Amino acid sequence: MKREFIQFRCSIYEKKMLKLKAKKAGLSLSEYCRSSAFGHNIIERLTPEQMEHYAMLVKYKNNFKRISNMFKKRNPKLSNEVEQLANEIRNHLYNFNK
């Protein structure tokens, strides 16, 4: 149970920035400050618009993978190019998660 208080001084600008970063991370101001002080990795939450784009990229990757599978027997070169594109999208999706 948290019963102790720690106070520190900061400018109005710094306080606004801390509140904004805490809000983006989905944390309270105190939880954000505690996590920062202990060196925890604070991950910003995705906005609904970003989630929509992420879902669209996943859909594109799956579609390109299906196209690649269709062309494997008929045109291996085209299949390789499409598969390469799907892999690039997958790599961007992995980076998006970080």
Secondary structure, 3 states (H helix, E strand, C coil): CCCCCCCCCCCHHHHHHHHHHHHHHCCCHHHHHHHHHCCCCCCCCCCHHHHHHHHHHHHHHHHHHHHHHHHCCCCHHHHHHHHHHHHHHHHHHHHHHC
